[in-house]
Amino acid sequence: MIKLHRNRIGAAVLAGLVTIPAYAKLTNEEVARLGKDLTPLGGEVAGNKDGTIPKYTGGLTTPPACFKPGIEYCDPFAGDKPKFTITAANVNQYKDHLPAGALAMFQKYPTFKMPVYETRRTAAVPRDVAETVKKEATQIELDGFGLSKRVNSTTPFPIPKNGLEAIWNHNLRYLGGGFTRQTVAAPVRPNGQYYLTVTEEQRIFNQNMDKPQENRLLFYKSRILEPASLTGTVLLVHEPVEQSKEARSAWQYNTGQRRVKRAPDVAYDGVADGSEGLRFHDQFDAYNGAPDRYDWKLVGKKEMYIPYNDYKIAEKSHKFDEILTKNHVNPDLVRYELHRVWVVEATLKPGQRHSFSKRVFLLDEDSWNIVWVDAYDTRGDLWRVAMHGTVQYYDVQAASSRFSAYHDLNNGAYFMEGLDNDRKGTLLFNQKGKLADFQPDALRREGQ
């Protein structure tokens, strides 16, 4: 495993690199490793040498007895206690296993801490999903910055050869085919004040539509329910697979204007409604959209403390005042574990524009979820730190973020999204969609 080192906070100076050939399709011999020394999605089955990362044994595929379908995803590890807690006082003992953004959070906020628990490798996908990944692994290839020859695989590059392949694994990862939910987000200002934005979302992958479309990855629609100033705002996105052939299409309905219009700024660093500028559109779900503005480097693997199995923070018993503390999320409600992650560095291409000149992504080897992102401004200084607490949705065998928190190191504010603590239900997976409901002319009635 490649060892990486940093020589100062605020700079992603990563050493121990290897040259990896780009655009090389997987061989039959490589694919044969899936389900043997590699997990079905390409992670290492073996644990680490000192036993702090256990062997992969298939993940969490059975709901615990406390599970309440459609109501709450309970914590299957509620009895676990932290093994130790990283604080500003002892952070130097653990710095080799922490991202630059975590070190910066400890430096800026004395109240920040990281309770570290036993590592549990819970990620898993259904057998047919894993079989499809293996079946298509030798045929899928990059076409520019898009994909070609993919049919249904949710992990097109289980053994990635470059950073772009790893990012595509995140963007296409299995999420139950489609889900709907009501979700709560909150921009938390430097003084600790916040307000809530409630959104109803549908994210339906092409195979779950009544009329699947050519070159379509997914259909996304969101409708803002609160606050009153944004109520009725509806966003629609058609996301392509082969983005070298077709760009994202987006439309928005605004109740004030009472008309549907194209929304070309719903991409890249366009600012998300209700985030007070703290989250860009391509940061939704940690990263999404066309990757054409960056050069992507697969740096290697590293053992890192990351937010993982974060069921606790979403328990209905926890109120927003308890979760949304000043400057950062309440650290007592976040669970961290030691896992192997892929490190991917994205550097803005010459002549391209984006508010982030560089981003460093940490991707969980077992699920391909992006679990942490350090983002740098145009001067090269570390600016924003995003953490994405991953859980295994055990009833559908899909791993994804339970919450996302985007911290601004310059002003002390942060944006939190993905919560449903005050909602009656939770995410509903395996949802189907009608193409007619995901067309621009349907937005007006959605907003009323």
C-alpha positions as CSV (number, residue, x, y, z in Angstrom):
1,M,0.0,0.0,0.0
2,I,1.3,3.4,-1.0
3,K,2.3,5.6,2.0
4,L,1.5,9.3,1.8
5,H,2.9,12.1,3.9
6,R,2.2,15.8,4.4
7,N,4.7,18.5,5.6
8,R,2.2,21.2,6.6
9,I,-1.4,21.9,7.2
10,G,-3.2,23.6,4.3
11,A,-1.1,21.9,1.5
12,A,-1.8,18.5,0.0
13,V,1.8,17.5,-0.5
14,L,1.5,13.9,-1.2
15,A,4.6,11.6,-1.6
16,G,5.2,8.0,-2.5
17,L,3.4,8.2,-5.9
18,V,3.5,5.6,-8.6
19,T,3.0,6.1,-12.3
20,I,-0.2,4.4,-13.3
21,P,-1.0,3.9,-17.0
22,A,-4.2,5.7,-18.1
23,Y,-7.1,4.3,-20.2
24,A,-6.0,0.7,-19.9
25,K,-9.0,-1.7,-19.8
26,L,-9.0,-4.4,-17.2
27,T,-7.8,-7.9,-18.2
28,N,-9.6,-11.1,-17.6
29,E,-6.9,-12.0,-15.0
30,E,-7.5,-8.7,-13.1
31,V,-11.3,-9.2,-13.1
32,A,-10.9,-12.7,-11.8
33,R,-9.6,-11.3,-8.6
34,L,-13.1,-9.8,-7.8
35,G,-14.7,-12.0,-5.1
36,K,-11.4,-13.6,-4.2
37,D,-8.5,-11.4,-2.9
38,L,-10.6,-8.3,-3.8
39,T,-14.2,-7.6,-2.7
40,P,-16.9,-7.6,-5.5
41,L,-16.3,-3.9,-5.9
42,G,-12.5,-4.0,-5.8
43,G,-11.6,-3.4,-2.2
44,E,-8.9,-5.5,-0.5
45,V,-10.4,-8.5,1.3
46,A,-7.5,-8.7,3.8
47,G,-7.2,-6.6,6.9
48,N,-4.2,-4.5,7.6
49,K,-1.0,-5.9,9.3
50,D,-1.7,-4.6,12.8
51,G,-5.3,-5.8,12.8
52,T,-6.9,-2.3,13.2
53,I,-8.7,-2.8,9.9
54,P,-10.4,-6.3,9.8
55,K,-10.8,-8.7,7.0
56,Y,-13.8,-8.1,4.7
57,T,-16.5,-10.8,5.4
58,G,-19.3,-9.7,3.2
59,G,-20.6,-6.5,4.8
60,L,-23.9,-5.8,6.7
61,T,-26.7,-7.4,4.6
62,T,-29.3,-8.2,7.2
63,P,-31.3,-5.4,9.1
64,P,-30.9,-5.4,12.8
65,A,-33.8,-6.2,15.1
66,C,-34.3,-2.5,15.9
67,F,-34.9,-1.5,12.3
68,K,-38.2,0.2,11.6
69,P,-38.9,0.1,7.8
70,G,-39.8,3.5,6.4
71,I,-39.4,5.2,9.8
72,E,-35.8,5.0,11.0
73,Y,-32.5,3.4,10.2
74,C,-31.5,2.4,13.7
75,D,-27.8,2.0,14.8
76,P,-26.8,-1.6,14.7
77,F,-23.7,-0.8,16.7
78,A,-25.4,1.4,19.4
79,G,-23.5,-0.5,22.1
80,D,-20.1,0.5,20.7
81,K,-18.0,2.9,22.7
82,P,-15.1,5.0,21.4
83,K,-11.7,3.3,21.5
84,F,-10.1,6.8,21.9
85,T,-10.9,10.4,20.9
86,I,-8.6,12.6,18.9
87,T,-8.5,16.2,20.1
88,A,-6.4,19.3,19.6
89,A,-4.2,18.2,22.5
90,N,-3.2,14.7,21.1
91,V,-3.7,15.2,17.3
92,N,0.0,14.9,16.6
93,Q,-0.2,11.3,17.6
94,Y,-2.6,10.5,14.7
95,K,-1.7,13.1,12.1
96,D,-0.3,10.4,9.6
97,H,-3.9,9.1,9.4
98,L,-5.7,12.4,9.1
99,P,-6.6,14.5,6.0
100,A,-5.2,18.0,5.8
101,G,-8.7,19.4,6.4
102,A,-9.0,17.5,9.8
103,L,-5.7,19.0,10.9
104,A,-6.9,22.4,10.0
105,M,-10.2,21.9,11.9
106,F,-8.3,21.0,15.0
107,Q,-6.1,24.0,14.6
108,K,-9.0,26.5,14.1
109,Y,-11.6,25.0,16.4
110,P,-10.5,23.9,19.9
111,T,-13.9,22.3,20.4
112,F,-13.5,19.9,17.4
113,K,-12.8,16.3,18.1
114,M,-13.0,12.9,16.5
115,P,-14.3,9.9,18.5
116,V,-12.8,6.8,16.9
117,Y,-14.6,3.5,17.1
118,E,-14.0,-0.1,16.1
119,T,-13.7,-0.5,12.3
120,R,-16.7,-2.3,10.9
121,R,-16.6,-3.0,7.1
122,T,-20.3,-2.9,6.5
123,A,-20.5,-2.0,2.8
124,A,-22.2,-4.5,0.5
125,V,-24.3,-4.7,-2.6
126,P,-26.8,-7.3,-3.9
127,R,-25.4,-10.3,-5.6
128,D,-26.9,-9.4,-9.0
129,V,-25.3,-5.9,-8.8
130,A,-21.9,-7.5,-8.0
131,E,-22.3,-9.9,-10.9
132,T,-23.0,-7.1,-13.3
133,V,-19.9,-5.2,-12.2
134,K,-17.8,-8.3,-12.9
135,K,-19.5,-9.0,-16.2
136,E,-18.9,-5.5,-17.6
137,A,-15.5,-4.8,-16.1
138,T,-13.5,-5.7,-19.2
139,Q,-15.6,-3.8,-21.7
140,I,-16.1,-0.4,-20.1
141,E,-13.6,2.3,-21.0
142,L,-13.2,6.1,-20.7
143,D,-14.2,8.1,-23.7
144,G,-12.6,11.5,-23.1
145,F,-14.0,12.4,-19.7
146,G,-17.1,10.3,-20.1
147,L,-17.8,6.6,-20.4
148,S,-18.5,4.2,-23.2
149,K,-19.6,0.6,-23.5
150,R,-21.3,0.6,-20.1
151,V,-24.7,-1.0,-19.8
152,N,-25.7,-1.3,-16.1
153,S,-22.6,-1.6,-14.1
154,T,-22.5,0.6,-10.9
155,T,-18.8,0.2,-10.4
156,P,-17.3,0.6,-14.0
157,F,-13.7,0.5,-12.8
158,P,-13.4,-1.8,-9.8
159,I,-9.6,-1.7,-10.2
160,P,-9.1,1.9,-11.2
161,K,-6.0,2.9,-13.2
162,N,-6.4,6.7,-12.8
163,G,-8.3,9.3,-10.8
164,L,-11.1,9.8,-13.3
165,E,-12.0,6.1,-13.2
166,A,-12.2,6.3,-9.4
167,I,-14.5,9.3,-9.5
168,W,-16.8,7.6,-11.9
169,N,-17.1,4.7,-9.5
170,H,-18.5,7.2,-6.9
171,N,-20.8,8.9,-9.4
172,L,-22.3,5.6,-10.5
173,R,-22.3,3.6,-7.3
174,Y,-25.3,1.5,-6.4
175,L,-28.0,3.4,-4.6
176,G,-30.9,1.0,-4.9
177,G,-31.9,2.1,-8.4
178,G,-33.7,5.2,-7.1
179,F,-34.8,6.9,-4.0
180,T,-37.2,9.6,-2.7
181,R,-36.9,11.5,0.6
182,Q,-37.7,14.7,2.5
183,T,-34.4,16.1,3.6
184,V,-33.4,19.0,5.9
185,A,-30.4,21.3,5.3
186,A,-29.1,24.2,7.3
187,P,-26.5,26.9,6.8
188,V,-25.0,27.5,10.2
189,R,-23.5,31.0,10.6
190,P,-20.3,31.8,12.5
191,N,-22.3,32.9,15.5
192,G,-24.1,29.6,15.6
193,Q,-27.5,30.8,14.2
194,Y,-29.1,28.8,11.5
195,Y,-32.3,28.2,9.6
196,L,-33.7,25.1,8.0
197,T,-34.5,24.3,4.4
198,V,-36.7,21.4,3.8
199,T,-36.6,19.7,0.3
200,E,-38.5,16.8,-1.3
201,E,-36.1,14.9,-3.5
202,Q,-36.4,12.2,-6.2
203,R,-33.2,10.6,-7.6
204,I,-34.2,7.9,-10.1
205,F,-31.6,6.0,-12.1
206,N,-32.4,5.3,-15.8
207,Q,-33.1,1.6,-15.3
208,N,-35.9,2.4,-12.8
209,M,-37.8,4.7,-15.3
210,D,-40.8,3.5,-17.1
211,K,-39.2,4.6,-20.4
212,P,-35.4,4.4,-20.1
213,Q,-33.6,6.8,-22.3
214,E,-30.5,6.5,-24.3
215,N,-27.3,7.8,-22.7
216,R,-29.1,8.7,-19.4
217,L,-27.6,8.0,-16.0
218,L,-30.3,9.4,-13.8
219,F,-33.2,11.9,-13.4
220,Y,-33.2,14.2,-10.4
221,K,-36.0,16.5,-9.2
222,S,-36.2,18.5,-6.0
223,R,-39.0,20.8,-4.6
224,I,-38.3,23.2,-1.7
225,L,-41.0,23.0,1.0
226,E,-39.5,25.5,3.5
227,P,-38.6,28.3,4.2
228,A,-41.4,30.4,2.7
229,S,-39.0,32.6,0.7
230,L,-38.0,29.5,-1.3
231,T,-41.2,27.4,-1.2
232,G,-42.2,26.1,-4.6
233,T,-38.8,26.3,-6.2
234,V,-38.4,23.1,-8.3
235,L,-35.2,21.9,-9.9
236,L,-35.1,19.2,-12.6
237,V,-31.9,17.6,-13.9
238,H,-31.3,15.0,-16.7
239,E,-27.8,13.6,-16.2
240,P,-26.1,11.8,-19.1
241,V,-23.6,9.0,-18.9
242,E,-21.4,9.7,-21.9
243,Q,-20.8,13.4,-21.2
244,S,-18.4,13.7,-24.1
245,K,-21.6,13.4,-26.3
246,E,-24.1,15.3,-24.2
247,A,-24.0,17.9,-21.5
248,R,-26.2,18.0,-18.4
249,S,-29.7,19.5,-18.9
250,A,-31.3,21.4,-16.0
251,W,-34.4,23.5,-15.6
252,Q,-35.8,25.4,-12.7
253,Y,-39.3,26.7,-11.8
254,N,-39.4,29.8,-9.6
255,T,-42.7,30.7,-8.0
256,G,-42.0,34.4,-8.2
257,Q,-41.5,34.4,-11.9
258,R,-44.1,31.6,-12.5
259,R,-42.2,30.2,-15.4
260,V,-39.8,27.3,-16.2
261,K,-36.4,28.3,-17.5
262,R,-33.2,26.6,-18.3
263,A,-30.7,26.5,-15.5
264,P,-27.2,26.3,-17.0
265,D,-25.6,27.4,-13.7
266,V,-26.8,24.2,-12.0
267,A,-23.3,22.7,-12.5
268,Y,-19.7,23.2,-11.4
269,D,-19.5,26.1,-8.9
270,G,-23.0,27.4,-9.3
271,V,-24.3,28.1,-5.7
272,A,-27.0,25.8,-4.4
273,D,-30.2,27.5,-3.2
274,G,-30.5,27.8,0.6
275,S,-26.8,27.2,1.2
276,E,-25.7,30.8,1.7
277,G,-22.9,30.2,-0.7
278,L,-21.4,27.3,1.3
279,R,-22.1,24.5,-1.1
280,F,-21.7,24.4,-4.9
281,H,-23.8,22.3,-7.2
282,D,-21.0,19.9,-8.1
283,Q,-20.5,19.3,-4.3
284,F,-23.9,17.6,-4.0
285,D,-23.4,14.0,-3.0
286,A,-19.7,14.9,-2.4
287,Y,-19.1,15.2,-6.2
288,N,-21.3,15.0,-9.3
289,G,-21.4,16.2,-12.9
290,A,-19.0,16.5,-15.7
291,P,-15.3,16.1,-14.6
292,D,-13.9,18.0,-17.6
293,R,-12.5,21.0,-15.9
294,Y,-10.0,19.1,-13.8
295,D,-7.0,16.8,-14.2
296,W,-7.5,13.8,-12.1
297,K,-4.6,12.0,-10.3
298,L,-5.0,8.6,-8.6
299,V,-2.5,9.2,-5.8
300,G,-2.8,5.9,-4.1
301,K,-4.3,4.3,-1.0
302,K,-3.9,5.3,2.6
303,E,-5.4,4.2,6.0
304,M,-7.4,7.2,7.3
305,Y,-9.8,8.0,10.1
306,I,-13.0,8.9,8.3
307,P,-16.7,9.3,9.3
308,Y,-18.2,5.9,8.9
309,N,-21.3,4.0,10.1
310,D,-22.8,7.3,11.2
311,Y,-26.3,6.1,12.2
312,K,-26.2,7.9,15.6
313,I,-26.5,11.5,14.3
314,A,-29.7,10.7,12.3
315,E,-31.6,9.1,15.2
316,K,-35.0,10.8,15.6
317,S,-34.2,11.5,19.3
318,H,-31.6,14.1,18.3
319,K,-32.9,17.6,17.7
320,F,-31.3,20.1,15.4
321,D,-30.2,22.3,18.2
322,E,-28.1,19.4,19.5
323,I,-26.7,18.5,16.1
324,L,-26.0,22.0,14.6
325,T,-23.4,23.4,17.1
326,K,-21.3,26.5,16.5
327,N,-18.5,26.2,13.8
328,H,-18.9,22.5,13.3
329,V,-21.3,19.6,13.6
330,N,-21.6,18.2,17.2
331,P,-18.6,15.9,17.3
332,D,-20.2,13.7,20.0
333,L,-22.7,12.5,17.4
334,V,-20.2,11.6,14.6
335,R,-18.5,8.2,14.5
336,Y,-15.0,7.8,12.9
337,E,-13.3,4.6,12.0
338,L,-10.0,3.6,10.4
339,H,-10.5,2.5,6.8
340,R,-8.4,2.2,3.6
341,V,-9.3,5.0,1.2
342,W,-8.3,5.9,-2.4
343,V,-6.8,9.4,-2.5
344,V,-7.7,11.3,-5.7
345,E,-6.4,14.7,-6.4
346,A,-8.2,17.0,-8.9
347,T,-6.3,20.0,-10.2
348,L,-8.0,22.7,-12.3
349,K,-6.9,22.6,-15.9
350,P,-5.1,25.7,-17.4
351,G,-7.7,28.0,-18.9
352,Q,-10.6,26.5,-17.0
353,R,-12.6,28.3,-14.3
354,H,-13.8,27.1,-10.9
355,S,-13.7,28.5,-7.4
356,F,-11.7,25.5,-6.3
357,S,-8.2,25.3,-7.8
358,K,-7.7,21.8,-6.3
359,R,-9.6,19.2,-4.4
360,V,-8.4,16.1,-2.6
361,F,-11.0,13.3,-2.4
362,L,-11.0,10.3,0.0
363,L,-13.0,7.4,-1.4
364,D,-13.9,4.4,0.8
365,E,-12.4,1.3,-0.8
366,D,-15.4,-0.9,0.0
367,S,-18.3,1.3,-1.3
368,W,-16.7,4.0,-3.5
369,N,-18.4,6.7,-1.4
370,I,-16.5,9.9,-1.2
371,V,-16.2,10.4,2.6
372,W,-14.0,13.5,2.8
373,V,-13.0,16.4,0.6
374,D,-10.4,19.1,1.1
375,A,-10.9,22.0,-1.3
376,Y,-8.4,24.8,-2.1
377,D,-9.1,28.3,-3.3
378,T,-7.5,30.0,-6.3
379,R,-4.5,31.0,-4.3
380,G,-3.8,27.4,-3.4
381,D,-4.9,27.8,0.3
382,L,-7.1,25.2,2.0
383,W,-10.5,26.8,2.1
384,R,-13.3,24.3,2.6
385,V,-13.5,20.9,4.3
386,A,-16.4,18.5,3.6
387,M,-17.2,15.4,5.5
388,H,-19.7,12.8,4.4
389,G,-20.8,10.3,7.0
390,T,-21.4,7.0,5.4
391,V,-23.8,4.2,6.4
392,Q,-24.9,0.9,5.0
393,Y,-28.6,0.9,4.2
394,Y,-28.9,-2.7,5.3
395,D,-32.4,-3.4,4.0
396,V,-31.4,-2.7,0.4
397,Q,-27.7,-3.3,0.6
398,A,-26.6,0.1,-0.5
399,A,-24.0,2.4,1.1
400,S,-24.3,6.1,0.9
401,S,-23.9,9.3,2.9
402,R,-26.2,9.8,5.9
403,F,-25.1,13.5,6.2
404,S,-22.9,16.0,4.5
405,A,-21.2,18.9,6.3
406,Y,-19.3,21.6,4.4
407,H,-17.0,23.8,6.6
408,D,-15.6,27.2,5.5
409,L,-12.3,27.7,7.3
410,N,-12.2,31.4,6.5
411,N,-15.4,32.5,8.1
412,G,-16.3,29.8,10.6
413,A,-19.6,28.9,8.9
414,Y,-20.8,25.5,7.7
415,F,-23.6,24.0,5.7
416,M,-25.2,20.7,6.8
417,E,-27.5,18.6,4.6
418,G,-29.0,15.1,4.4
419,L,-30.8,15.1,7.8
420,D,-34.4,13.9,8.4
421,N,-34.5,13.9,12.2
422,D,-37.8,15.8,12.3
423,R,-39.4,14.0,9.4
424,K,-41.8,11.1,9.9
425,G,-40.0,8.8,7.6
426,T,-36.6,8.3,6.0
427,L,-35.2,7.5,2.6
428,L,-37.3,5.2,0.4
429,F,-35.3,3.0,-2.0
430,N,-36.1,1.0,-5.1
431,Q,-38.4,3.8,-6.3
432,K,-39.7,3.9,-9.8
433,G,-40.2,7.0,-12.0
434,K,-42.4,8.1,-14.9
435,L,-40.6,9.9,-17.7
436,A,-43.6,12.3,-18.0
437,D,-43.0,13.5,-14.4
438,F,-39.4,14.4,-15.2
439,Q,-40.0,16.8,-18.0
440,P,-39.8,20.6,-18.0
441,D,-43.6,21.1,-18.6
442,A,-44.2,19.1,-15.3
443,L,-42.4,21.6,-13.1
444,R,-45.1,24.3,-13.0
445,R,-47.6,22.0,-11.3
446,E,-44.9,20.7,-9.0
447,G,-44.2,24.2,-7.7
448,Q,-47.8,25.1,-7.0
